[in-house]
Amino acid sequence: MPENAEKESYDDNTNADELTLPSSNTGKGLTNGQTASNLNGSNSPDMFPLNEDNEEDELRGHLDTNLRLGSVPCDEGMFKNIHNSRIRQLLIDNYRLLLIKENKQKENHDLWRTYETYEHLISEIIIPKLSQDVNAGNIERIAATKEILTDQTFPLEDHVWKAYCDYIERLESVKLVTSKLVEFLQNQFHGEQVERLAAQLAIVENLIGRLKAGGLGRSKSGSCFPVRICE
């Protein structure tokens, strides 16, 4: 630094709140009051004048319109030692912006926690439960559909079964004739022909016996149903 540069200092004879500010081109110290008067006047062309009037300010309009900065609670008393009203207002605005930032961060944190809570609720509780309910409903619907379709698969099955039962019942009369025929043939033939007729007769006797005893039944689609006796 140049040797003739003066250091910033507080004037012991002035008020404690009057800060000595360096001039931009001379290095001479100015008190707060002097600086404020110079900044508000036209004697300091090298510095941007701080306007303390109620002139239209684009930044102020943006802050008030978009952020409603004036409605943010703030203890303006902490800046009461700043005599320049423009600087004091900028400090107040900056502090209010800091409060808005902190509130937004807190809101974002709370929203994130809420999101995580709902995400856990949906992914860990709701979706698995819905999957179980849907699967159970699908199983019930499939079983009901299978039962309906099974009954509709062979619409003539009952008719065929009844005709088959009638056929077995009529075999009894055939059996009597066959028995007499076998007795007659036994006296006339010997060997495989007689044995084959005897085996067929035994099968017919077994079918008739099961029908009369209620042991003749049918299997429907792989499921065992009670025995039906056709009249």
Secondary structure, 3 states (H helix, E strand, C coil): CCCCCCCCCCCCCCCCCCCCEECCCCCCEECHHHHHHHHHCCCCCCCCCCCCCCCCCHHHHHHHHHHCHHHCCCCHHHHCCCCCHHHHHHHHHHHHHHHHHHHHHHHHHHHHHHHHHHHHHHHHHHHHHHHHHHHHHHHHHHHHHHHHHHHHHCCCHHHHHHHHHHHHHHHHHHHHHHHHHHHHHHCCCCCHHHHHHHHHHHHHHHHHHHHHHCCCCCEECCEECCCCCCC
